[in-house]
Amino acid sequence: RANTFQIPPGNSLGGEPLLVQPKFQSSATSPPATVTAKLREDLHWTARQSFTTSGAVRWTNFKMGSVNHLAVANHWNGTSYALNSTIYREVDGRFMEFQNISTKGANDIEYFAADGKHFLLVANYYDDEIMTHNTTSNLYVFNPALDRFEFHSSIWTHGAVDWESFTVSGTLYLAVANFEGRPEGNMLKNVNSEVYSWTNGRLVPHSSLDTKGASHLKVFVSSGLTYLCAANTFDWELRTFSTMAQLYLWSGGRFQQAQTFPTTGATRCKHRFHNGKNQLFIVNRLSTAVSLEMGASIFTSPTGSSTYTADGTIRGGGLGLFFFCPH
């Protein structure tokens, strides 16, 4: 998943927006991931810097003080999910390796700040050692005295692929997308995604989301209301990619399902407000046929309404679709 971020004016990189594009291959040797800098408004990019990664699936950018950092989730090297994921720090205009953290099929590294501290939360997908998706995802906290991230605590997850942090009424929450089905007899059962609250310096279970093979959770605010869109990729019980993406509304102290959208193998949600309308883009297969053609289904809602209706599609070019929406 590509990620964009802004280097502030006056920085050694010249105030240009940057894009980090992960390169994933199911082989032991992945090509270098590339950091590129946007040079013109027509979205042409030129290479700024390259990194060597192992099946990288996600980059995260964050700041500690005025210093830019990047973290890459290394997922698989062709033989093992037990890999180090890497944090980089910007030094004199280049990102230098800063620290490695132990991960297990990492799919995401979510940064958040709480209680005056910096945290990184890893979504671990698979544990090679005990051969299960039912494993722990680890939370790390930055120790300024040692100038490094240290283990803080762990959360049990099931094939975790995404973390999303958000705040409602001054309380910090983190939600995890659990993807894999759970064996039960000779069947696989869908596993809920979970929401945690940040309470007394730790993650505390708050509520569950009835997702089906969730790949991505996106929280957004519209007209003062907080929503969560869940991209569901695969229904493990029905053994089908034909699933419903879900739109939840925060009500009564938790997310309540408000609407569903028919999708096929959905992988990502994106919201924007454009020309007086709210728009939801849900990346998924555009037909139920056996096809790898991916695109985005568009759903729109006029200002003041909470109901979204289908409003066309954007066609992409395969499973590696890079989806970008200007803010």
N, C-alpha and C positions, 0 to 999 in steps of 0.2 A: 504494500500500500504506500503510495507516494505521500509526501508530507511537505507542505509549504510553510515558510515562516519568514519573518522580517528582521533583517539586521538594521538597527537604528542608525539614523544619520550621524555622521561623525565617527562611526566605527571604522576599523581598518579595512572592512570589506565594502565601504562606500555607500552604505544605506540601501543596498539593493535587496529585493526579495530573493530568497533562495528556495530551491526545491530539492528535496532529497528523494531519490527514486530507488527503492530496493530492487535488487535483482535476485529472483528465486529460480533455482534449478534443482531438480531432483537428482543431483549427482554429488560426488564427494568434493568436487572442485567447482565453486561458484565464481563467476566473473566478479570483478570488483564492483561494489555499489558506487554510484557517482553522485557527488554533490554538484549541482549546477547553479549558476546565477542567471536570473532573468535580466536581459540587457535592454529589451524594448517592450512596448506595450502590446505587440502582436504575438506575444507568447513564444518567441524564439529564445532558445536557451543555449548557452555555451558551457562547456565543462569547466568547473572551478577546481575540483579535487576528487580523488578516487579513494575508495577504501576496499580492503579485502574482507569479505563476509562469508558466512556459511548458511546458505538457504535463507537469507534475510527476508522477512515478511513485513517488517514495520520499523519505521524510524520515528523517534520522538524528539522534539526540540524543547528546551526549557532554559531558563535563566536562574542563576543563583547570584544575587547581587546584580552586577552589571555584566557578568561573564556568561557568554553563550555556551551551551552544552548540547550534544546530541547523544542519543542512546539508540542502539540498534538491537532488535530482537532476532538473534540467530536461531533458526528453527531446527534444521537438520543438515547433516553433512554427507548424507548418502548412506551412512551406516548407523548413526546414533543421533538421538535427540539430546543426549547429555552434553551440552556445549556451554561455553562461556558466551554471554552477550556482553557487548562493549559500550562503555561510556567514553565520549570524546569531549575535550575542552578546547575552546578556541584560544589560541596563543599566537599573537602577532599575525592575525589574518588567516591562520590555518587551524584546522581541527586536529588536535593531537590526541593519541590514545591516553586516557586518563585512568581508567579502572575497568577490570573485568569482573562480572558477577556470574555465579553459577546458575544456569537455567536448564529447564527440561522441556525441550520443544517449544521454546518461547514464541508466542504469537503477538504479544503486545507488551510494551512497558509504559505505564501511565505515570506521569508526573503530577504531583499535587503538593500544595503547601498547607500546613495546619499547625497551629500552636507555635508559630514562629520557626518552624522547622521545614526542611525539604525532604520529600519522600519519593521513592520509585516503587511502583507496584507491578509485578510481573505476572502475566497470564501464561502459566505453564500448561502445555497441552498433553504431554505423554511422558511417563516415567519408564525409561528403558529397564532399569534395574528390577522392578517388580512387574513390568509389562502390563501397565494399566493407565487409563486416562483419569482414573480417580486418584488424584495426587494433590500436592499442596502448591499453591501459588504464593510466592514470597514477597514480603514488604521490606524495603530497605529504607533506612533513615540516614541523612547526612550528618557526619560527625565533624564539625569545623576544626576541632583540635587536631584530629588526625588527617583532615582534608581527604576524607573518603566516605563512601556509603557503607553502612554496617547493617547486618541482618537485624530486623526489628521483630517480626512475627510472621506467621503463615496462616493461610486460609485454605480450607479444603474446597477444591473445584473439580469439575469433571469435563476434561477436554476443553479447558478455558481458551478462548481465542481473542477476547477483547475486554478491557476495563474502561468504564466511563465515569468520570468524576463530575459532580454537579452540586449546587447549593440551593436549598429551598428554605426560605424564612430564617436564614442565618445558620442553618445546619448543613454540614458537609455530608454527602453521601457518595458511595461508590457502588457501581453496578457491574456485574460480571456476566458475560455471555458464555454459557456452558453449551458446547456444541455436541459432543458425542452422546450416543445412546447408552443406557445402562443395562447390562445383561440381567434378565430376570427369567429364569427357566430357560426355554429355548427361544426366547424373544428378546428384542431390544426395546426398552421403554425410553420415551423422551424424558429429558432432564430439565427441570426449571432453571432459568437464570435467576440470579439472586441479587438483592439490594442490601447493602450494609450502611449503617450510619457510623460516623466518626464520633465516638463517645469516650470521654476520659482517656484520650490518647490511644485508642485502639478501634479496630473494626468490629462492630457488633451486628449480628444478623437483624435485619429489619423487616423484609418482606420478600415474596417470591413473584416471578413473572412466568406465566404459563407459555414458555417458548418451545419451539420445536427445531432442534438443530440450529440454534442461534449463532450467527456469524458476526453480528455487529449491533451495537446499541448506540443510539444517538439521542442526546437530550437537547432540547431547544426551548426557548421561551417565545411565545407569541401572544400579543394583546394581554400581557401580564399573567398568562397561564403557562405552566410548565408541562411539556410533553416529552414522551420517550417513544422513539420509533425503533422497533426490533426487526432486523432482517433475518428471517428464518430460512435456512438453506435446505434442510432435509427432515422430513417426518419419519423418524426411525420406526414407529409403530406401523405406519401404512406403507413404508418402504417407497417413498416417492419424493421427488423434488418439487412437486406441486404443493406448495404451502401458502399460508397467508402471512404476509408481513403484518405487524400489529402496531397500532398507534395507541399509546397509553396517555391518559391525562392524570396529573397529580390532583387528587381529591380526597379529603378526609384523612390526610396524613400519609398517603401512599399512592402508588400508581394504580389506576383502574383502566381496564381496556375500554377504549372509546370507539375504535373503528378497525377494520381489517381490510387488506388489499390483496387480491389474487396475484401471486408471483410464482416464478419457477426458479428454484435454486438461488434465492436472493442472497446477496453477499454484503450489501452496504446501503445505508440510508444517508441522505443529505437534505438539509432544509435551507431554504433562503427566502427572503422577502423581496419581491421583484415586481415593479410596475403595479403596485397596489394589491398584489396577491401573495399569499403564502404558497410556496411550492415545495413539494416533497419529491425527491428523486430516489428511486429504489433500484439499485443495480441488480439485474437478474437476467436469466435466459429469456429471450423474447418470444419463444414458442415452446410448446410441450414436446416437440419433435426431438429426436436424439441429435443434438446440435450443440456446438460450443460457442455459437454466436451469442455474445453478451451485449447488453445495452442498459438503458435506464428507463423505467416506466415513470411517467410524470403524473403527479396528482396535485391539484390546485384547490385553494380555498380562498374566497374573497375576504377582505378585512372585516373583522367582526363575526365571522362564521368559524365554527370549529369542525365543519364537515368538508372532507376532501373528495373531489371527483376526478376520474381519469381524464387526462389532458394530453395524450400523445406519448411518444417514445423518442429516445435518442439511441441510435444504433452505434454499437462499438465494434471492436475488432478482436474478439476472442476472450479467453479467460484472463489474459493479462491486461484487461481494460484499465487504463489510467483515467480516473474520473475526477474532473476538476470543476468546481463551481465557484465563480468569483463571489466575494462577499459584498 
